[in-house]
Structures are given as C-alpha cells and as structure tokens.
Amino acid sequence: MRLGIDLGGTSVKAALCEEHGKVLAKKSIPTRADDAETLCADMKQIALSLCRGMGVSLAQITGIGIGAPGSVDKASCTLKFGPNLGLRDVCFAEAFLPEFHCAVRIENDANCAALGEATVGAARDAKNMLMVTLGTGVGGGIIIDGKLYTGSNGIAGEMGHLVIREDGEPCGCGRKGCLEAYASATAFVKFAERALAAGRESSLQAQAGHLDAKQICDAVDAGDPLACELFEQYCKDLSCGLASYINIFQPECIVLGGGLAGYGEKLLEPLRRLTLSQTFRADANDTELVCASLGNDAGMIGAAML
Amino acid sequence: MRLGIDLGGTSVKAALCEEHGKVLAKKSIPTRADDAETLCADMKQIALSLCRGMGVSLAQITGIGIGAPGSVDKASCTLKFGPNLGLRDVCFAEAFLPEFHCAVRIENDANCAALGEATVGAARDAKNMLMVTLGTGVGGGIIIDGKLYTGSNGIAGEMGHLVIREDGEPCGCGRKGCLEAYASATAFVKFAERALAAGRESSLQAQAGHLDAKQICDAVDAGDPLACELFEQYCKDLSCGLASYINIFQPECIVLGGGLAGYGEKLLEPLRRLTLSQTFRADANDTELVCASLGNDAGMIGAAML
C-alpha cells in the first residue's frame, strides 16, 4: 500500500491507496506552513492517522509520495521553493522517520495531478497523455509511455508557457503572449474586466471589479452577448495551444483540469471543433479531449503513484 | 551490422553501420521513383553492393532501416504517402528478400535524422533531445529517454507546426502563424522578397525574384541593413518557438539541422541569447543549442539505428 500527500496552500490532503492507485481512505487538514517542522509533523501525523484508521500496519506501506506546489529536488526529496507556502529548502526525506521506513518521493503538484489522471482518472490506460490545468495559471504535466516526463532537469511540462502570440499579452513568467496569459481562469476574468471597464454593455457590469470565472460562465449560459464573445475568444486561444500540443505530441488524450474544466462539455464541445480544424491531420484527430475526473483527489493519488 | 537507407527525392543514400552507429561504408545513387518495383530493386541493389564492397556476409546484417519522406506505417513497413516521390502504399517489408533475412523497419526521414544526431551526432549521449530542421519547411524529431518518440499514432514531432502567432502568416498545413511560416528557409526568403518588392533599398535588389537563403546570409555577413533586419527578425521568431520547446521539454539539447543550420555559430549566438531571455528559468538554461554535425548522413545513420 502507498500513501500520497498533496501539499496545498490551504490544505494538506492525504490518501491511502492500493498499489495500482485505488483510494482506500483519505483525509484532509488545514495547512500550517509557519515553519518546516510544523508542516513535516502535520504530514507525518495525517499519514499515521490514515494507517491507524484503516488498521494498516506501517510496514505495509511501500512508498510515500508528496505533491508540492513549487520547484522540487527529487534526488534529495526537497521542496526547493514553494512561493504559495512561503517555504524554501524543506527536506521531506526524513520527516516520516522513525515510524515509516519506505522510500519518500517528491514531485511538483501539477505533475502529480497528471499522473493521477493517467493512472486511475480520465486518461486511465493512456500511454501518452498531456494534462493542461486551467486555473490561476495554466499548468500541467506530460505522461510519455506511462511515465511522468519531467525533462533533463525535472522542470519540464510548463504547458502554460508556450507562446501563442509573439509580443502578445504580458505573462507572469516575463514573456509575452504565453498560453497562460490567454487561457488561465485569471486571463479569462482579466479580458472580461477589461471589456467592462471599456464600457461594454453586459449583465456582468454589476459585478465589474470583482468578477470570477464562474460568473462569466453563468452569463454565457444566460446568453449574455459579451460573455459569449469572451468565451468564444477564450476557446479559440486555448484551442490554438491544444492544436500545437497535438501536432507535437500526438497523445492519446489531453485532460483538462483546474477550475474552468468544471464547465465540462460546454467547454469541450467548442474546443474539440476548433482544435480539430487546426491539427496537422485535420481529417483524423487521434487525440481525445476530456475533462479531469478525479477533481481535487488527482494530486494525492498521483503522489501515491510516484 | 546494420544497414540504413535514406530515401530522398533526388538520391537514395545507404550506409553500412556498426551496431552503435559508426559508419563503415556509404553509397548513394540517384532516386528512380517511377514505380515501386524500380525503387525497391534499387534499394536492394545498393544494400547488396555495400555489403559486397566491404566483404560483409548478408547473414551478418542484423537489421535494415529505411528513412522515408512522408507518412509511414511502421507495423507493415509501408510508405503510405510520399508526396515528393509521387508514390503511395509502397511496402518495403519484402523488398530485401530473398537475400536478406533480418527485420526491415521504416520511419519518417526527419525522425531518422533526429535519431542519427542523438546516436552519433551533435546530441550524442543526450537522453532527451529535440531536432528542429530549418529547410524548405521546419521539421524535426523528438528523442525521449534515448528513444524516438512518435506519439500514439506515429506522427508526433511536427516541430514546425507550433503556432507562434495566432492568425499570423499562412502555413502550408492550413493553419496560420506556425513556426514553419516564420523559421523555414522558405519563409526567410519570402520575407526578403516581400521587402524587396515593397521597394526596400538593399544589395539584394539585384537578386530580387530569385533569392535564396544563402544569398541573404551572405548579405548579412556583408552588413546589408535590410538583410541584417530580416535575420534579426528571423532569429527572434525562431527563438520564440525554441523557448516554448524548452519550457515544455527541458531537453539536454536542441539540434538545429537543415540548410540554415549551415550558418553555424552566426545563427546560434543570437538564438542562444534570445532564447535564454525567454525560457521559464531565464537565469539557468539547461538546454544546449547546437547545430547538426552529421549533415546529410544523419538520415541514413538514424535509419540504421531503427
């Protein structure tokens, strides 16, 4: 049996899983990241508590995986820099001693989510798949031949930092025109706020200044012309990136995750149509576009699979 | 020992290689692609002639690989469609019988070149590398974990068909704004011809209407202001694509091939500078940019390595 721990900014989520990824039990506690010691102690506590709760002896645990928000050093099982946690250089290798004696592995949280979806989620059984998360940023992960691909330095898979418009919208990474600057939930809201500030007529004017992506999606459902126009442009920009990804990777599957993927078929239908018309072999697109199926559990399940 | 055959539009090139890719002998004949039978017979002939010339018995050949210009079906060792050869559905599986009794494999020629460079060329020993060829089009191949990656349907690695400017220059693939439409030698010439037709002053005006990429590079060397401006823009556009590839793949190495790679360090220097400033980890780019080292031999060596 394995333990997967998803270290988030607001909560630490953990799952006890079978070897092939089936979740036997899960538990969540609020994140206390005041210092590394507290965080490590909390993580061990939630792991112990899961095992005790299920009557699983600690010797039965064959591996512990940690999905962490930031840059990690896999060799030393260290979170190098976790801006959202405000922590640097936290080594987890010994955090589970003396109770646990199995290997402890660490990976970026977006990569864990990709591995989770590829193992027991929406892309189950796909050999080659990409995950693209549409949230605050655009993140994701790459699965090649059933395994997480992280490149030669462990930081590959920055799916949001593909430029779709050279010299376009400024991106948080310092470049201009990245997919993230058009296809994140943040960007979706940014374009809406910009249109509202320019005085465009819309049912969304009442929420101007404090919009969220869900409200814009609701306005699309209600037929608001500005919201529909923004959503159309959003799908066009996102499909531009997805079609490039298909031309490069020809994966069996691209899984969309993150907040906007909650829009489900309403998002997938236009994306499939727009992406198909742009891919290299436009007559026969072999890549399936689907939404993530594990929701918030993807990260901890993927971590368990490390 | 292995045989690699590079099936080109103008010549059929073949090499007798050691198991690890060292070329023992090579030979080239003009391509006669009038019909599949002639082509197959010529390919067998060049293979037999190489073996005889080196005193290698046919039983010593452990594998034959073919790099073909077009879409291939690996399972049946068939060239499905080779537009430059004007041939369809040519099965090579039995072409080498009854003399040869080893496995015959086929792969797209750009993928073979990538494999060649990764085996004994500029990216020797790289586990993860990309090849990007700057010729009539922009092609290339992907090596992951030392193996050719061709996706779930065998056609991955269309490195030129990443959009860098949504709604930009029309591309041969039907999309707008692909890297190929900015970074191929054809595109480089297209922009020069466009500037000359618009009446821009330049030493290239004498060649207007029948320019080639080499002439523009020579004008850059001679300090022609228009040529320098075009070359600067070319490097900017190409680096935009390369930086995205680094953010996605974080390979040890990107090998540039094709005609424009012959410009060597003069191309690499601005590309390294421009790419570094755009990658996700701009302070520490782990990906080396180099030019191909096997030239026209890459394809047949890669084919031998299939």
Chai-1 contact restraints between the chains, C-beta under 6 A:
chainA,res_idxA,chainB,res_idxB,connection_type,confidence,min_distance_angstrom,max_distance_angstrom,comment,restraint_id
A,N128,B,S152,contact,1.0,0.0,6.0,A-B,restraint_1
A,I144,B,I144,contact,1.0,0.0,6.0,A-B,restraint_2
A,G151,B,F249,contact,1.0,0.0,6.0,A-B,restraint_3
A,G151,B,Q250,contact,1.0,0.0,6.0,A-B,restraint_4
A,S152,B,N128,contact,1.0,0.0,6.0,A-B,restraint_5
A,S152,B,Q250,contact,1.0,0.0,6.0,A-B,restraint_6
A,S152,B,E252,contact,1.0,0.0,6.0,A-B,restraint_7
A,N153,B,Q250,contact,1.0,0.0,6.0,A-B,restraint_8
A,N153,B,D286,contact,1.0,0.0,6.0,A-B,restraint_9
A,I155,B,Q250,contact,1.0,0.0,6.0,A-B,restraint_10
A,A156,B,F249,contact,1.0,0.0,6.0,A-B,restraint_11
A,A156,B,Q250,contact,1.0,0.0,6.0,A-B,restraint_12
A,E158,B,N247,contact,1.0,0.0,6.0,A-B,restraint_13
A,E158,B,F280,contact,1.0,0.0,6.0,A-B,restraint_14
A,H161,B,N247,contact,1.0,0.0,6.0,A-B,restraint_15
A,H161,B,F280,contact,1.0,0.0,6.0,A-B,restraint_16
A,L162,B,S244,contact,1.0,0.0,6.0,A-B,restraint_17
A,V163,B,I164,contact,1.0,0.0,6.0,A-B,restraint_18
A,V163,B,C240,contact,1.0,0.0,6.0,A-B,restraint_19
A,V163,B,S244,contact,1.0,0.0,6.0,A-B,restraint_20
A,I164,B,V163,contact,1.0,0.0,6.0,A-B,restraint_21
A,I164,B,E166,contact,1.0,0.0,6.0,A-B,restraint_22
A,R165,B,R165,contact,1.0,0.0,6.0,A-B,restraint_23
A,R165,B,E166,contact,1.0,0.0,6.0,A-B,restraint_24
A,E166,B,I164,contact,1.0,0.0,6.0,A-B,restraint_25
A,E166,B,R165,contact,1.0,0.0,6.0,A-B,restraint_26
A,E166,B,C240,contact,1.0,0.0,6.0,A-B,restraint_27
A,C173,B,F280,contact,1.0,0.0,6.0,A-B,restraint_28
A,R175,B,Q278,contact,1.0,0.0,6.0,A-B,restraint_29
A,C240,B,V163,contact,1.0,0.0,6.0,A-B,restraint_30
A,C240,B,E166,contact,1.0,0.0,6.0,A-B,restraint_31
A,S244,B,L162,contact,1.0,0.0,6.0,A-B,restraint_32
A,S244,B,V163,contact,1.0,0.0,6.0,A-B,restraint_33
A,N247,B,E158,contact,1.0,0.0,6.0,A-B,restraint_34
A,N247,B,H161,contact,1.0,0.0,6.0,A-B,restraint_35
A,F249,B,G151,contact,1.0,0.0,6.0,A-B,restraint_36
A,F249,B,A156,contact,1.0,0.0,6.0,A-B,restraint_37
A,Q250,B,G151,contact,1.0,0.0,6.0,A-B,restraint_38
A,Q250,B,S152,contact,1.0,0.0,6.0,A-B,restraint_39
A,Q250,B,N153,contact,1.0,0.0,6.0,A-B,restraint_40
A,Q250,B,I155,contact,1.0,0.0,6.0,A-B,restraint_41
A,Q250,B,A156,contact,1.0,0.0,6.0,A-B,restraint_42
A,E252,B,S152,contact,1.0,0.0,6.0,A-B,restraint_43
A,Q278,B,R175,contact,1.0,0.0,6.0,A-B,restraint_44
A,F280,B,E158,contact,1.0,0.0,6.0,A-B,restraint_45
A,F280,B,H161,contact,1.0,0.0,6.0,A-B,restraint_46
A,F280,B,C173,contact,1.0,0.0,6.0,A-B,restraint_47
A,D286,B,N153,contact,1.0,0.0,6.0,A-B,restraint_48
